[in-house]
Amino acid sequence: MKLLEGKTAIITGAARGIGKAIALKYAAEGANIAFTDLVIDETGLTAEKEIQALGVKVKGYASDAASFEEAHTIVAGIVKEFGRVDILVNNAGITRDGLMMRMNEQQWDSVIHVNLKSAFNFIHAVTPVMMKQRSGSIINMASVVGVSGNAGQANYAASKAALIGLAKSVAKELGSRGIRANAIAPGFIITDMTSSLLETVREEWIKQIPLRRGGIPEDVANVATFLASDLSTYVTGQVIHCCGGMNM
């Protein structure tokens, strides 16, 4: 039997990158997939087709994850369409980098809203569903910079640190109902978001990694599969670093 057979997963920001890799891995393990992105354009439709080809039910939802109302509407629609929600992966995220002294309010607010408020919105929306089922796994996509901080990324680091605190708090609040909450802290993962970095910057990052390579989205997807599956039924309130040893 596949690890996630019969389960339904919601993954935010999953039309590309890490979110898409998680969706594909979950589908390969038998999970039905409901994913969101700001718009379901050609990229989202392609992701939908790739997931569907793995023999599971899938639907992409256009959603501003930072909107409380939209998150609740989307989750209600998913429950109606899929019947249940077993896994929530809060993966939606953006960067608006800049030194603190030059960072404007819009740069700060947009990152906090997309990266952090979206997770609150979706956790708030799925909690009644999971409580009724008396089971569920919530996974927040944090980052190593949420643990160690990073110059030029005060907004991003703050949002990711908050996702860790959120996961731990939810784990304490909902553990008695059979609901687990954990965070994954990826390091330097090769995605569209990191591919725009200068080659010299990428080389400096890799020098800090004991495994001497950047990660790939599938590395994170493997950790996310462990946390979503029954292999981790006694794991909650934890932060798993997926960073090649970069943050020890």
C-alpha positions in Angstrom: 0.0 0.0 0.0 1.2 3.5 -0.8 2.1 5.8 2.1 -0.7 8.3 1.5 -3.4 6.1 -0.1 -6.9 7.5 0.4 -5.7 10.8 1.9 -6.4 14.3 0.6 -3.8 17.0 0.7 -4.1 20.8 0.4 -0.9 22.4 -0.8 -0.7 26.2 -1.2 1.5 27.8 -3.8 2.0 24.5 -5.6 2.0 25.3 -9.3 5.8 25.3 -9.4 8.9 24.7 -7.4 8.9 23.0 -4.0 5.1 23.0 -3.8 4.7 21.2 -7.1 7.4 18.7 -6.1 5.5 17.9 -3.0 2.2 17.6 -4.9 3.8 15.1 -7.3 5.4 13.1 -4.6 2.1 12.9 -2.6 0.2 11.9 -5.7 2.8 9.1 -6.4 2.1 7.9 -2.9 -1.7 7.8 -3.5 -2.9 11.1 -2.2 -5.6 13.2 -3.9 -4.4 16.7 -4.4 -6.0 20.1 -4.0 -3.5 22.9 -4.7 -3.7 26.6 -4.8 -1.8 29.4 -6.6 -2.5 33.1 -7.1 -3.7 32.2 -10.6 -4.2 28.9 -12.3 -2.5 29.8 -15.6 -0.7 27.6 -18.1 1.8 26.6 -15.5 -0.9 25.6 -13.0 -2.8 23.7 -15.7 0.4 21.8 -16.6 1.0 20.9 -13.0 -2.6 19.7 -12.7 -2.2 17.4 -15.7 1.1 16.0 -14.4 -0.5 15.2 -11.1 -3.5 13.7 -12.7 -1.3 11.4 -14.8 -0.3 9.7 -11.5 -3.9 8.3 -11.2 -5.3 10.5 -8.4 -7.9 13.2 -8.2 -6.6 16.7 -8.5 -7.9 20.2 -8.7 -6.1 23.6 -8.8 -7.7 26.6 -7.2 -6.9 30.2 -8.0 -6.6 31.8 -4.6 -5.0 34.7 -2.8 -3.8 32.7 0.2 -3.3 35.9 2.2 -7.1 36.5 2.1 -8.9 35.0 5.1 -12.2 34.9 3.3 -10.8 33.2 0.2 -8.9 30.6 2.2 -12.1 29.6 4.0 -14.1 29.6 0.8 -11.4 27.4 -0.9 -11.3 24.9 2.0 -15.1 24.6 2.0 -15.0 23.9 -1.7 -12.3 21.3 -1.3 -14.2 19.5 1.5 -17.3 19.5 -0.8 -15.3 18.2 -3.7 -12.9 15.7 -2.0 -14.9 14.8 1.2 -12.0 15.3 3.7 -8.7 17.0 4.4 -5.9 14.9 5.9 -2.8 17.1 5.1 -2.2 20.8 4.8 1.1 22.1 3.5 1.5 25.8 3.9 4.0 26.4 1.1 2.9 29.8 -0.4 5.8 32.2 -0.2 7.5 35.2 -1.8 10.6 37.3 -1.2 11.0 41.0 -1.3 14.6 41.4 -0.2 16.4 44.5 1.0 18.5 45.8 3.8 16.4 46.8 6.9 17.2 50.4 6.7 16.0 50.6 3.1 13.1 48.3 3.3 9.7 49.9 2.8 6.4 49.1 4.4 5.1 47.4 1.3 8.0 45.0 1.1 7.5 44.1 4.8 3.7 43.7 4.6 3.6 41.7 1.4 6.0 39.1 2.7 4.3 38.8 6.0 0.9 38.5 4.4 1.8 35.9 1.8 4.2 33.8 3.9 2.7 34.0 7.4 -0.9 35.2 7.2 -1.7 32.6 4.5 -0.7 29.8 6.9 -2.9 31.2 9.7 -5.8 31.5 7.2 -5.6 27.9 6.0 -4.9 26.4 9.4 -7.9 28.2 10.8 -10.0 26.9 7.9 -9.0 23.2 8.1 -9.0 22.9 11.9 -12.7 22.2 12.3 -12.5 19.6 9.5 -9.5 17.8 11.1 -10.9 18.0 14.6 -14.1 16.3 13.4 -11.9 13.6 11.8 -9.7 13.5 14.9 -6.6 13.3 12.6 -4.5 15.5 10.4 -1.0 16.6 9.6 -0.2 20.3 9.2 3.2 21.2 7.6 4.6 24.7 7.5 7.3 25.5 5.0 9.8 27.5 7.0 13.5 28.1 6.1 17.0 27.9 7.6 17.0 31.7 7.6 14.0 31.6 9.9 16.3 29.9 12.4 19.6 31.8 11.8 18.4 35.1 10.2 19.9 36.5 7.1 21.1 40.0 6.2 18.9 41.6 3.6 16.0 39.3 4.4 14.6 40.6 7.7 11.0 40.3 6.4 11.5 36.8 5.0 13.4 35.5 8.0 10.7 37.0 10.4 7.9 35.3 8.4 9.7 31.9 8.4 10.6 32.1 12.1 7.0 32.9 12.8 5.9 29.8 10.9 8.0 27.7 13.2 6.4 29.3 16.3 2.9 28.8 14.7 3.6 25.1 14.1 4.7 24.5 17.6 1.7 26.4 19.0 -0.8 24.5 16.8 0.9 21.2 17.8 0.2 22.0 21.5 -3.3 23.2 20.9 -4.5 20.4 18.6 -2.4 17.4 19.6 -5.1 15.9 21.9 -7.4 15.8 18.8 -4.9 13.7 16.8 -3.7 16.6 14.8 0.1 17.0 14.3 1.9 20.2 13.2 5.5 20.4 12.1 7.8 22.7 10.1 10.4 22.0 7.4 13.4 24.4 7.2 14.9 24.0 3.7 18.3 25.4 3.0 19.6 26.4 -0.4 17.2 24.7 -2.8 17.5 25.1 -6.5 14.2 26.6 -7.7 13.0 29.5 -9.8 13.4 31.7 -6.7 17.1 30.9 -6.3 18.0 30.6 -9.9 17.9 34.4 -10.2 20.9 34.8 -7.8 24.3 35.6 -9.2 26.6 32.7 -9.8 29.1 34.1 -7.2 26.3 34.2 -4.6 25.3 30.6 -5.3 28.9 29.5 -5.0 29.2 31.2 -1.6 26.1 29.5 -0.4 27.3 26.0 -1.6 30.7 26.6 0.3 28.7 26.7 3.5 27.0 23.4 2.9 28.8 20.2 4.1 27.3 18.1 1.3 28.7 20.7 -1.1 25.6 20.9 -3.3 22.3 22.8 -3.4 19.2 20.8 -2.7 16.5 20.0 -5.2 12.7 20.3 -4.6 12.4 16.5 -4.4 14.7 16.5 -1.3 12.1 18.7 0.5 9.2 16.6 -0.9 10.7 13.5 0.7 10.7 15.1 4.1 7.2 16.4 3.6 6.0 12.9 2.7 7.4 11.5 5.9 5.6 14.2 7.9 2.3 13.6 6.1 2.4 9.9 6.4 1.7 7.5 9.2 5.5 7.0 9.5 5.5 10.2 11.6 2.5 9.6 13.9 4.6 10.4 17.0 6.3 13.5 15.5 4.8 16.9 16.2 6.0 20.4 17.1 9.3 19.7 15.4 11.4 21.5 12.9 13.2 19.3 10.4 16.1 20.9 8.6 16.5 19.9 5.0 19.7 21.8 4.2 22.6 19.5 3.5 24.0 20.2 7.0 24.2 24.0 6.3 22.5 24.9 9.6 23.9 22.8 12.4 
